[in-house]
């Protein structure tokens, strides 16, 4: 951790739970990884927080943020043939009775 | 302490488009798995979504017809969660800029109307279907099998404000929403096919309290009956918990149709857990004034307006509501028959009662080609003019559903016309009274009910051709003389 990071880290108020984030993403993290990512994420969040210091023209009505300027195009509701059943399943590690098979997953 | 329930309902309506929401794979109704797929709805890397114009028109129509404000500049968001029925690991949905905001829907319960406030109407995509195999119980499944035919099918989600106060209101709301979707021709509206799926958020709080209690979400209600029972069950469970001082946990509960109870499914994710962010694959969606006007111009008559028209013909609100939720041909049949007969009550009763009843009984799905609405008008007129009895009318109707003929022909052939000639009937009555002097004496001493027996004798002797009302009247008159 360099000086800059250490200073940032000190200023942080912690508002996330790395274990919960790992759970939502369905990934296992070792304790070391948790510590590391906890630190990295804190720094990223702190950077992002800098945005709130920006002086924005709140009178402006058209605040609309999207990475693309382009307007969304819509497509007609007309069928286009695509993958066959066999093609769709061709990369599946496991399949049975025409269905993809994955490890048991429930909510 | 009296507790008041508060309910909000989230409904997903599957649209009846030909193709999916973000790709041009067909929307299919089949048991054959994984036959309508492409890289986009399979979530393969690099595949890009392009929205379905028809779906955007449909949701705009629904939002307009519920009086929502239309978001002219909207966008799509990614709702992230990790589950195999959603291979991208996110669902394309809408977050803070849904297509419609702040609408309302009029519902009818018996003879009163109510407005249910709608918070938002937004567009999203359906997930695939997963089946868990193993020894039956979901917890002990050994693998999960996936069919992605449904993945990407357009779904409209409509969320009410927490304004519903009973299971009856909830059912009336879903019935109304379903009819609206059918009338707008944006969905098949078939509950048994999952075209409409609903979740309910339920909480209880002391009556008059300005704050709502902790809300519990109920899932897996797949019929109106289960919606009603699940809500009633949950209100009772929460009321008892509060009364016993047990804390209610914010969670999702599962309605068990067989056991008729709700049980914990999982603790509820907060909206933050879905890590919504704008979908970089989908630029901003602008709905132009032209587009909105064009959608507006395609709007058919709404159920609310239909009910008003039906009430204007003389029906009660309850009757009008029943008709407004019937098939199009039934509504139009009513208007035609009523126009001829000017008798709303008889038109309504004959169509929704006897006609539909006989059709159901004989498994007739469509009126036969030869069956003219004028036949119903004629039948109603014949009864009104005492030309035929109610029982004969039913016989005539049944014949008309099976044979290409007319009411008059059937009445003629089956000898169903009633004898209305009072002289002829009087003659017959005199004879019957003579033959049954003992009964007459008993009637004179107060056994009024025996008149029915004499009416029966008249009907028998006349082969049912006498109007029984008239026979009774004449019998009583003669006996008193």
Interface residues (C-beta under 8 A of the other chain):
Chain A: X20 X24 X25 X26 X64 X65 X66 X67 X68 X69 X70 X71 X72 X73 X74 X75 X76 X77 X78 X79 X80 X82 X83 X85 X88 X89 X96 X97 X98 X99 X100 X101 X102 X103 X104 X105 X106 X107
Chain B: X17 X18 X19 X23 X24 X25 X26 X32 X33 X34 X35 X37 X38 X39 X42 X50 X51 X52 X53 X54 X55 X56 X73 X75 X80 X81 X82 X83 X84 X130 X131 X132 X134 X138 X139 X141 X142 X143 X144 X145 X146 X147 X148 X265 X266 X269 X273 X275 X278 X280 X282 X283 X284 X285 X286
